[in-house]
Amino acid sequence: MISPAGTSLSSLGQRLRVVLGAEGVVDDLRRYYGVGLPSGAVPFTGGRFEHLAGEGDRPEVADRFTAEDLVAVQTLSVTVPASVALDILEGRLGTQLSGLLHAIPRDIDMVGAGADVLAEGSPADQAWHLLCAQYGVDWVIAGKLLARKRPRLLPVYDKVVRCALGRPRPSFWLALHAALRADDRSLHRQLLALRQVAGVPETVSALRVCDVAVWMGHRAEGHACPR
């Protein structure tokens, strides 16, 4: 779980309101997911992240990583090193991660979860740290792997999103959780409304709508995000 300094809980919510209220956000979502694109136009590969070979949190695979999950994260421009991928699929690492995934709820949105589910030392936090400890796996790859398995609960957080939203304390997960629950969960409701207006499938989580809106908006502004 990421926990550098930089952005307060209140400012994270304010930044998200600006992003989600931007004029082009619905068009950004449609373009990303290929909704109503003109003939010949190509949607972003990341639009397949949730749906490749079925959702990563469907019951029969929710508590183990599959080869499809490893391909799915490639649609978000990251690759799991081959040695780590093999360990996830066939080795001790996969067994450890399966035990942790089993303890992470799969049928709840972040907004409805208790903060303890996302806190330091939680199974989700342990899984993130375990992945980050593997050779060639950084915090971006670890987060995207976990977002594939728990798309309603754990967000995609990469360098573009970090550049746009900062590095909140005590962690991005907890800061986003607090922002979504503030003001009678108004941000969460806004994300669901945007999904509906854009015609994005309901299988796309509110967290993923948030990530795509932030990523597309920040990218369009032409920021040179630090690595």
Disulfide bonds with the S-S distance in Angstrom:
none
